[in-house]
């Protein structure tokens, strides 16, 4: 049996709009200004600000620890923050260890209460057409590149790399090495120039950990609009914040960082996982997300 969420004040990035949502199962069947259906249960969300649940990058999830420690980390860093999808990565040193490392990370996250994606973190020398083809076979959503040598970055065979990425086109993501950190701006400028000139599918800046990933990034990862959106066809995963004058004009990132005390409800794929201070930790409810096509949605 479906239901209707009426008068929802939906915040997406910086824009606040009012809509009603028709929910069927764990998907949004319709989104309109008004939905007229007398036989369905209705929930008035006028007193709240509604956001899609968040997707966070976190590369420090304790995978080789006790269940109690893992549970505590997931509750504090994800469920209590309104996050229902995790992006992390496996560090790869040699090409032939890719499949095994991904399998290890998937196994370590088998008890996750939220969905998860697994990218890879590699040194520049491993960015070869052969390795990229292995990533395509594994449906890797993102390849994080340790940028430590700008000359090496410039001299890579970008034409071959572009051909190897096509047609799956998972994005390359820069990670500026520590010894280049003082010159990170120049390194990122170099990265951006190469990616744009060579027409490489890429994210042009470093991704910040433990902060909601933006719509353009989510789209390049192949998650948007099925996740982290409140559009027709998306999964029913959202947060409800208590509405107040001081949070009417804030954006999603500000809401996440500075108004967590107003987060009252988190719904994950149609199930309430947080109500007030009560958190439902359901081991294994999270699924491994295998991205079919990155960047398939035209923003």
Order of alpha helices (4+ residues) and beta strands (2+ residues): beta-beta-beta-beta-beta-beta-alpha-beta-alpha-beta-alpha-beta-alpha-alpha-beta-alpha-beta-alpha-beta-alpha-beta-beta-beta
